[in-house]
Amino acid sequence: MTQQREPMRRSATDEDRMNLPEGKTCGNCVHARRCTMMFGHIPEDEVCDWAPSRFREAAQQAAP
């Protein structure tokens, strides 16, 4: 059974959180599939658990 959880949000006061760039979420990262399958992230998360953050924006596909 899969449980839904609230996304991890950016924090201006928690220095241990590795905030993603403004307006970006885990779903925008090239590593999103791996992190959601292996580490329990959800695409709506706004912080990265890797230290340092491994966020790299995924290439956008052109609409057909």
PDB file of N, CA, C and O in Angstrom:
ATOM      1  N   MET A   1       0.841  -1.174   0.000  1.00  0.00           N
ATOM      2  CA  MET A   1       0.000   0.000   0.000  1.00  0.00           C
ATOM      3  C   MET A   1       0.890   1.243   0.000  1.00  0.00           C
ATOM      4  O   MET A   1       1.809   1.359   0.810  1.00  0.00           O
ATOM      5  N   THR A   2       0.613   2.146  -0.896  1.00  0.00           N
ATOM      6  CA  THR A   2       1.397   3.358  -1.020  1.00  0.00           C
ATOM      7  C   THR A   2       0.774   4.461  -0.181  1.00  0.00           C
ATOM      8  O   THR A   2      -0.436   4.678  -0.232  1.00  0.00           O
ATOM      9  N   GLN A   3       1.592   5.151   0.583  1.00  0.00           N
ATOM     10  CA  GLN A   3       1.113   6.274   1.368  1.00  0.00           C
ATOM     11  C   GLN A   3       1.484   7.569   0.675  1.00  0.00           C
ATOM     12  O   GLN A   3       2.579   7.702   0.128  1.00  0.00           O
ATOM     13  N   GLN A   4       0.565   8.525   0.701  1.00  0.00           N
ATOM     14  CA  GLN A   4       0.847   9.848   0.174  1.00  0.00           C
ATOM     15  C   GLN A   4       1.415  10.692   1.297  1.00  0.00           C
ATOM     16  O   GLN A   4       1.016  10.537   2.451  1.00  0.00           O
ATOM     17  N   ARG A   5       2.327  11.568   0.982  1.00  0.00           N
ATOM     18  CA  ARG A   5       2.864  12.469   1.990  1.00  0.00           C
ATOM     19  C   ARG A   5       2.932  13.867   1.403  1.00  0.00           C
ATOM     20  O   ARG A   5       2.862  14.053   0.188  1.00  0.00           O
ATOM     21  N   GLU A   6       3.068  14.838   2.280  1.00  0.00           N
ATOM     22  CA  GLU A   6       3.219  16.222   1.857  1.00  0.00           C
ATOM     23  C   GLU A   6       4.610  16.399   1.251  1.00  0.00           C
ATOM     24  O   GLU A   6       5.563  15.785   1.730  1.00  0.00           O
ATOM     25  N   PRO A   7       4.750  17.214   0.219  1.00  0.00           N
ATOM     26  CA  PRO A   7       6.072  17.464  -0.361  1.00  0.00           C
ATOM     27  C   PRO A   7       6.988  18.166   0.645  1.00  0.00           C
ATOM     28  O   PRO A   7       6.526  18.939   1.484  1.00  0.00           O
ATOM     29  N   MET A   8       8.280  17.889   0.550  1.00  0.00           N
ATOM     30  CA  MET A   8       9.262  18.607   1.350  1.00  0.00           C
ATOM     31  C   MET A   8       9.443  19.975   0.705  1.00  0.00           C
ATOM     32  O   MET A   8       9.813  20.072  -0.465  1.00  0.00           O
ATOM     33  N   ARG A   9       9.183  21.019   1.461  1.00  0.00           N
ATOM     34  CA  ARG A   9       9.226  22.391   0.945  1.00  0.00           C
ATOM     35  C   ARG A   9      10.563  23.060   1.242  1.00  0.00           C
ATOM     36  O   ARG A   9      11.281  22.659   2.157  1.00  0.00           O
ATOM     37  N   ARG A  10      10.887  24.083   0.456  1.00  0.00           N
ATOM     38  CA  ARG A  10      12.085  24.899   0.682  1.00  0.00           C
ATOM     39  C   ARG A  10      12.021  25.524   2.066  1.00  0.00           C
ATOM     40  O   ARG A  10      10.942  25.741   2.616  1.00  0.00           O
ATOM     41  N   SER A  11      13.179  25.807   2.613  1.00  0.00           N
ATOM     42  CA  SER A  11      13.243  26.479   3.902  1.00  0.00           C
ATOM     43  C   SER A  11      14.320  27.553   3.854  1.00  0.00           C
ATOM     44  O   SER A  11      15.469  27.280   3.508  1.00  0.00           O
ATOM     45  N   ALA A  12      13.940  28.766   4.202  1.00  0.00           N
ATOM     46  CA  ALA A  12      14.910  29.863   4.246  1.00  0.00           C
ATOM     47  C   ALA A  12      15.690  29.841   5.550  1.00  0.00           C
ATOM     48  O   ALA A  12      16.751  30.457   5.648  1.00  0.00           O
ATOM     49  N   THR A  13      15.173  29.137   6.558  1.00  0.00           N
ATOM     50  CA  THR A  13      15.809  29.153   7.878  1.00  0.00           C
ATOM     51  C   THR A  13      16.592  27.889   8.195  1.00  0.00           C
ATOM     52  O   THR A  13      17.462  27.920   9.066  1.00  0.00           O
ATOM     53  N   ASP A  14      16.315  26.776   7.518  1.00  0.00           N
ATOM     54  CA  ASP A  14      17.006  25.512   7.799  1.00  0.00           C
ATOM     55  C   ASP A  14      18.210  25.386   6.867  1.00  0.00           C
ATOM     56  O   ASP A  14      18.054  25.079   5.685  1.00  0.00           O
ATOM     57  N   GLU A  15      19.393  25.621   7.391  1.00  0.00           N
ATOM     58  CA  GLU A  15      20.609  25.603   6.567  1.00  0.00           C
ATOM     59  C   GLU A  15      20.993  24.202   6.110  1.00  0.00           C
ATOM     60  O   GLU A  15      21.791  24.063   5.183  1.00  0.00           O
ATOM     61  N   ASP A  16      20.446  23.158   6.737  1.00  0.00           N
ATOM     62  CA  ASP A  16      20.762  21.792   6.348  1.00  0.00           C
ATOM     63  C   ASP A  16      19.988  21.333   5.123  1.00  0.00           C
ATOM     64  O   ASP A  16      20.359  20.343   4.493  1.00  0.00           O
ATOM     65  N   ARG A  17      18.924  22.035   4.778  1.00  0.00           N
ATOM     66  CA  ARG A  17      18.139  21.666   3.594  1.00  0.00           C
ATOM     67  C   ARG A  17      18.817  22.197   2.346  1.00  0.00           C
ATOM     68  O   ARG A  17      19.256  23.346   2.308  1.00  0.00           O
ATOM     69  N   MET A  18      18.899  21.366   1.339  1.00  0.00           N
ATOM     70  CA  MET A  18      19.478  21.775   0.067  1.00  0.00           C
ATOM     71  C   MET A  18      18.336  22.122  -0.876  1.00  0.00           C
ATOM     72  O   MET A  18      17.858  21.290  -1.647  1.00  0.00           O
ATOM     73  N   ASN A  19      17.915  23.383  -0.787  1.00  0.00           N
ATOM     74  CA  ASN A  19      16.795  23.868  -1.589  1.00  0.00           C
ATOM     75  C   ASN A  19      17.126  23.785  -3.069  1.00  0.00           C
ATOM     76  O   ASN A  19      18.241  24.086  -3.494  1.00  0.00           O
ATOM     77  N   LEU A  20      16.140  23.374  -3.838  1.00  0.00           N
ATOM     78  CA  LEU A  20      16.282  23.388  -5.292  1.00  0.00           C
ATOM     79  C   LEU A  20      16.102  24.827  -5.769  1.00  0.00           C
ATOM     80  O   LEU A  20      15.598  25.665  -5.021  1.00  0.00           O
ATOM     81  N   PRO A  21      16.506  25.122  -7.000  1.00  0.00           N
ATOM     82  CA  PRO A  21      16.317  26.478  -7.519  1.00  0.00           C
ATOM     83  C   PRO A  21      14.838  26.889  -7.445  1.00  0.00           C
ATOM     84  O   PRO A  21      13.942  26.055  -7.571  1.00  0.00           O
ATOM     85  N   GLU A  22      14.612  28.160  -7.242  1.00  0.00           N
ATOM     86  CA  GLU A  22      13.247  28.685  -7.137  1.00  0.00           C
ATOM     87  C   GLU A  22      12.413  28.234  -8.337  1.00  0.00           C
ATOM     88  O   GLU A  22      12.844  28.349  -9.484  1.00  0.00           O
ATOM     89  N   GLY A  23      11.226  27.726  -8.056  1.00  0.00           N
ATOM     90  CA  GLY A  23      10.313  27.290  -9.113  1.00  0.00           C
ATOM     91  C   GLY A  23      10.579  25.885  -9.631  1.00  0.00           C
ATOM     92  O   GLY A  23       9.876  25.421 -10.529  1.00  0.00           O
ATOM     93  N   LYS A  24      11.582  25.194  -9.083  1.00  0.00           N
ATOM     94  CA  LYS A  24      11.916  23.843  -9.538  1.00  0.00           C
ATOM     95  C   LYS A  24      11.572  22.823  -8.455  1.00  0.00           C
ATOM     96  O   LYS A  24      11.595  23.136  -7.264  1.00  0.00           O
ATOM     97  N   THR A  25      11.256  21.609  -8.879  1.00  0.00           N
ATOM     98  CA  THR A  25      10.966  20.506  -7.966  1.00  0.00           C
ATOM     99  C   THR A  25      11.777  19.290  -8.394  1.00  0.00           C
ATOM    100  O   THR A  25      12.452  19.318  -9.424  1.00  0.00           O
ATOM    101  N   CYS A  26      11.712  18.249  -7.622  1.00  0.00           N
ATOM    102  CA  CYS A  26      12.419  17.015  -7.983  1.00  0.00           C
ATOM    103  C   CYS A  26      11.985  16.521  -9.361  1.00  0.00           C
ATOM    104  O   CYS A  26      12.785  15.940 -10.095  1.00  0.00           O
ATOM    105  N   GLY A  27      10.740  16.748  -9.707  1.00  0.00           N
ATOM    106  CA  GLY A  27      10.235  16.316 -11.008  1.00  0.00           C
ATOM    107  C   GLY A  27      10.940  16.974 -12.179  1.00  0.00           C
ATOM    108  O   GLY A  27      10.855  16.475 -13.301  1.00  0.00           O
ATOM    109  N   ASN A  28      11.637  18.085 -11.950  1.00  0.00           N
ATOM    110  CA  ASN A  28      12.374  18.784 -13.006  1.00  0.00           C
ATOM    111  C   ASN A  28      13.798  18.271 -13.158  1.00  0.00           C
ATOM    112  O   ASN A  28      14.513  18.715 -14.057  1.00  0.00           O
ATOM    113  N   CYS A  29      14.226  17.358 -12.314  1.00  0.00           N
ATOM    114  CA  CYS A  29      15.611  16.899 -12.268  1.00  0.00           C
ATOM    115  C   CYS A  29      15.830  15.637 -13.107  1.00  0.00           C
ATOM    116  O   CYS A  29      14.940  14.794 -13.219  1.00  0.00           O
ATOM    117  N   VAL A  30      17.015  15.519 -13.689  1.00  0.00           N
ATOM    118  CA  VAL A  30      17.347  14.325 -14.474  1.00  0.00           C
ATOM    119  C   VAL A  30      17.372  13.073 -13.598  1.00  0.00           C
ATOM    120  O   VAL A  30      17.239  11.964 -14.115  1.00  0.00           O
ATOM    121  N   HIS A  31      17.537  13.224 -12.302  1.00  0.00           N
ATOM    122  CA  HIS A  31      17.610  12.086 -11.390  1.00  0.00           C
ATOM    123  C   HIS A  31      16.263  11.732 -10.760  1.00  0.00           C
ATOM    124  O   HIS A  31      16.212  10.856  -9.897  1.00  0.00           O
ATOM    125  N   ALA A  32      15.183  12.380 -11.161  1.00  0.00           N
ATOM    126  CA  ALA A  32      13.879  12.221 -10.514  1.00  0.00           C
ATOM    127  C   ALA A  32      13.424  10.766 -10.462  1.00  0.00           C
ATOM    128  O   ALA A  32      12.960  10.304  -9.420  1.00  0.00           O
ATOM    129  N   ARG A  33      13.546  10.059 -11.537  1.00  0.00           N
ATOM    130  CA  ARG A  33      13.059   8.676 -11.572  1.00  0.00           C
ATOM    131  C   ARG A  33      13.795   7.816 -10.550  1.00  0.00           C
ATOM    132  O   ARG A  33      13.166   7.061  -9.808  1.00  0.00           O
ATOM    133  N   ARG A  34      15.108   7.923 -10.507  1.00  0.00           N
ATOM    134  CA  ARG A  34      15.903   7.141  -9.565  1.00  0.00           C
ATOM    135  C   ARG A  34      15.541   7.497  -8.120  1.00  0.00           C
ATOM    136  O   ARG A  34      15.328   6.608  -7.297  1.00  0.00           O
ATOM    137  N   CYS A  35      15.473   8.787  -7.814  1.00  0.00           N
ATOM    138  CA  CYS A  35      15.215   9.205  -6.437  1.00  0.00           C
ATOM    139  C   CYS A  35      13.813   8.828  -5.972  1.00  0.00           C
ATOM    140  O   CYS A  35      13.616   8.496  -4.803  1.00  0.00           O
ATOM    141  N   THR A  36      12.841   8.876  -6.875  1.00  0.00           N
ATOM    142  CA  THR A  36      11.491   8.497  -6.464  1.00  0.00           C
ATOM    143  C   THR A  36      11.390   6.992  -6.252  1.00  0.00           C
ATOM    144  O   THR A  36      10.668   6.544  -5.361  1.00  0.00           O
ATOM    145  N   MET A  37      12.095   6.212  -7.047  1.00  0.00           N
ATOM    146  CA  MET A  37      12.038   4.752  -6.905  1.00  0.00           C
ATOM    147  C   MET A  37      12.866   4.243  -5.728  1.00  0.00           C
ATOM    148  O   MET A  37      12.428   3.349  -5.004  1.00  0.00           O
ATOM    149  N   MET A  38      14.050   4.803  -5.533  1.00  0.00           N
ATOM    150  CA  MET A  38      14.973   4.258  -4.536  1.00  0.00           C
ATOM    151  C   MET A  38      14.920   4.950  -3.177  1.00  0.00           C
ATOM    152  O   MET A  38      15.149   4.313  -2.148  1.00  0.00           O
ATOM    153  N   PHE A  39      14.622   6.239  -3.165  1.00  0.00           N
ATOM    154  CA  PHE A  39      14.781   6.998  -1.928  1.00  0.00           C
ATOM    155  C   PHE A  39      13.489   7.587  -1.385  1.00  0.00           C
ATOM    156  O   PHE A  39      13.520   8.296  -0.380  1.00  0.00           O
ATOM    157  N   GLY A  40      12.358   7.315  -2.020  1.00  0.00           N
ATOM    158  CA  GLY A  40      11.074   7.761  -1.492  1.00  0.00           C
ATOM    159  C   GLY A  40      10.725   9.213  -1.743  1.00  0.00           C
ATOM    160  O   GLY A  40       9.795   9.737  -1.131  1.00  0.00           O
ATOM    161  N   HIS A  41      11.453   9.873  -2.634  1.00  0.00           N
ATOM    162  CA  HIS A  41      11.075  11.241  -2.971  1.00  0.00           C
ATOM    163  C   HIS A  41       9.819  11.222  -3.819  1.00  0.00           C
ATOM    164  O   HIS A  41       9.463  10.201  -4.408  1.00  0.00           O
ATOM    165  N   ILE A  42       9.163  12.346  -3.873  1.00  0.00           N
ATOM    166  CA  ILE A  42       8.028  12.517  -4.775  1.00  0.00           C
ATOM    167  C   ILE A  42       8.367  13.697  -5.693  1.00  0.00           C
ATOM    168  O   ILE A  42       9.130  14.578  -5.297  1.00  0.00           O
ATOM    169  N   PRO A  43       7.824  13.729  -6.890  1.00  0.00           N
ATOM    170  CA  PRO A  43       8.185  14.771  -7.849  1.00  0.00           C
ATOM    171  C   PRO A  43       7.935  16.196  -7.358  1.00  0.00           C
ATOM    172  O   PRO A  43       8.530  17.139  -7.878  1.00  0.00           O
ATOM    173  N   GLU A  44       7.067  16.363  -6.368  1.00  0.00           N
ATOM    174  CA  GLU A  44       6.741  17.703  -5.871  1.00  0.00           C
ATOM    175  C   GLU A  44       7.727  18.223  -4.828  1.00  0.00           C
ATOM    176  O   GLU A  44       7.622  19.383  -4.429  1.00  0.00           O
ATOM    177  N   ASP A  45       8.685  17.407  -4.369  1.00  0.00           N
ATOM    178  CA  ASP A  45       9.658  17.849  -3.367  1.00  0.00           C
ATOM    179  C   ASP A  45      10.465  19.029  -3.892  1.00  0.00           C
ATOM    180  O   ASP A  45      10.790  19.091  -5.078  1.00  0.00           O
ATOM    181  N   GLU A  46      10.786  19.966  -3.000  1.00  0.00           N
ATOM    182  CA  GLU A  46      11.529  21.173  -3.370  1.00  0.00           C
ATOM    183  C   GLU A  46      12.928  21.202  -2.755  1.00  0.00           C
ATOM    184  O   GLU A  46      13.616  22.221  -2.823  1.00  0.00           O
ATOM    185  N   VAL A  47      13.348  20.092  -2.159  1.00  0.00           N
ATOM    186  CA  VAL A  47      14.688  19.986  -1.580  1.00  0.00           C
ATOM    187  C   VAL A  47      15.324  18.687  -2.041  1.00  0.00           C
ATOM    188  O   VAL A  47      14.634  17.730  -2.390  1.00  0.00           O
ATOM    189  N   CYS A  48      16.654  18.669  -2.036  1.00  0.00           N
ATOM    190  CA  CYS A  48      17.410  17.494  -2.457  1.00  0.00           C
ATOM    191  C   CYS A  48      18.079  16.882  -1.225  1.00  0.00           C
ATOM    192  O   CYS A  48      18.595  17.608  -0.375  1.00  0.00           O
ATOM    193  N   ASP A  49      18.072  15.558  -1.127  1.00  0.00           N
ATOM    194  CA  ASP A  49      18.710  14.889   0.004  1.00  0.00           C
ATOM    195  C   ASP A  49      20.188  14.621  -0.219  1.00  0.00           C
ATOM    196  O   ASP A  49      20.898  14.270   0.723  1.00  0.00           O
ATOM    197  N   TRP A  50      20.664  14.777  -1.437  1.00  0.00           N
ATOM    198  CA  TRP A  50      22.078  14.558  -1.706  1.00  0.00           C
ATOM    199  C   TRP A  50      22.888  15.723  -1.181  1.00  0.00           C
ATOM    200  O   TRP A  50      22.448  16.871  -1.242  1.00  0.00           O
ATOM    201  N   ALA A  51      24.054  15.436  -0.673  1.00  0.00           N
ATOM    202  CA  ALA A  51      24.938  16.504  -0.172  1.00  0.00           C
ATOM    203  C   ALA A  51      26.268  16.412  -0.888  1.00  0.00           C
ATOM    204  O   ALA A  51      26.978  15.426  -0.694  1.00  0.00           O
ATOM    205  N   PRO A  52      26.640  17.364  -1.688  1.00  0.00           N
ATOM    206  CA  PRO A  52      25.851  18.531  -2.079  1.00  0.00           C
ATOM    207  C   PRO A  52      24.739  18.133  -3.035  1.00  0.00           C
ATOM    208  O   PRO A  52      24.736  17.028  -3.578  1.00  0.00           O
ATOM    209  N   SER A  53      23.813  19.029  -3.229  1.00  0.00           N
ATOM    210  CA  SER A  53      22.667  18.759  -4.093  1.00  0.00           C
ATOM    211  C   SER A  53      23.136  18.321  -5.476  1.00  0.00           C
ATOM    212  O   SER A  53      24.056  18.911  -6.044  1.00  0.00           O
ATOM    213  N   ARG A  54      22.503  17.294  -6.008  1.00  0.00           N
ATOM    214  CA  ARG A  54      22.838  16.780  -7.346  1.00  0.00           C
ATOM    215  C   ARG A  54      21.841  17.249  -8.404  1.00  0.00           C
ATOM    216  O   ARG A  54      21.822  16.722  -9.517  1.00  0.00           O
ATOM    217  N   PHE A  55      21.021  18.226  -8.063  1.00  0.00           N
ATOM    218  CA  PHE A  55      19.991  18.686  -8.991  1.00  0.00           C
ATOM    219  C   PHE A  55      20.607  19.148 -10.308  1.00  0.00           C
ATOM    220  O   PHE A  55      21.508  19.986 -10.333  1.00  0.00           O
ATOM    221  N   ARG A  56      20.100  18.580 -11.398  1.00  0.00           N
ATOM    222  CA  ARG A  56      20.418  19.021 -12.759  1.00  0.00           C
ATOM    223  C   ARG A  56      19.110  19.014 -13.522  1.00  0.00           C
ATOM    224  O   ARG A  56      18.421  17.996 -13.572  1.00  0.00           O
ATOM    225  N   GLU A  57      18.770  20.127 -14.108  1.00  0.00           N
ATOM    226  CA  GLU A  57      17.500  20.233 -14.797  1.00  0.00           C
ATOM    227  C   GLU A  57      17.466  19.310 -16.012  1.00  0.00           C
ATOM    228  O   GLU A  57      18.403  19.270 -16.809  1.00  0.00           O
ATOM    229  N   ALA A  58      16.372  18.576 -16.132  1.00  0.00           N
ATOM    230  CA  ALA A  58      16.184  17.661 -17.254  1.00  0.00           C
ATOM    231  C   ALA A  58      15.927  18.475 -18.522  1.00  0.00           C
ATOM    232  O   ALA A  58      15.345  19.559 -18.471  1.00  0.00           O
ATOM    233  N   ALA A  59      16.365  17.940 -19.648  1.00  0.00           N
ATOM    234  CA  ALA A  59      16.117  18.590 -20.935  1.00  0.00           C
ATOM    235  C   ALA A  59      14.630  18.544 -21.244  1.00  0.00           C
ATOM    236  O   ALA A  59      13.972  17.526 -21.030  1.00  0.00           O
ATOM    237  N   GLN A  60      14.114  19.638 -21.740  1.00  0.00           N
ATOM    238  CA  GLN A  60      12.701  19.717 -22.108  1.00  0.00           C
ATOM    239  C   GLN A  60      12.511  19.121 -23.496  1.00  0.00           C
ATOM    240  O   GLN A  60      13.281  19.402 -24.414  1.00  0.00           O
ATOM    241  N   GLN A  61      11.480  18.296 -23.637  1.00  0.00           N
ATOM    242  CA  GLN A  61      11.176  17.706 -24.940  1.00  0.00           C
ATOM    243  C   GLN A  61      10.239  18.623 -25.696  1.00  0.00           C
ATOM    244  O   GLN A  61       9.294  19.171 -25.128  1.00  0.00           O
ATOM    245  N   ALA A  62      10.503  18.786 -26.971  1.00  0.00           N
ATOM    246  CA  ALA A  62       9.624  19.608 -27.815  1.00  0.00           C
ATOM    247  C   ALA A  62       8.310  18.891 -28.049  1.00  0.00           C
ATOM    248  O   ALA A  62       8.282  17.672 -28.215  1.00  0.00           O
ATOM    249  N   ALA A  63       7.222  19.643 -28.063  1.00  0.00           N
ATOM    250  CA  ALA A  63       5.899  19.074 -28.322  1.00  0.00           C
ATOM    251  C   ALA A  63       5.826  18.640 -29.791  1.00  0.00           C
ATOM    252  O   ALA A  63       6.326  19.339 -30.672  1.00  0.00           O
ATOM    253  N   PRO A  64       5.198  17.476 -30.053  1.00  0.00           N
ATOM    254  CA  PRO A  64       5.102  17.006 -31.441  1.00  0.00           C
ATOM    255  C   PRO A  64       4.171  17.843 -32.291  1.00  0.00           C
ATOM    256  O   PRO A  64       3.995  17.562 -33.476  1.00  0.00           O
TER     257      PRO A  64
END
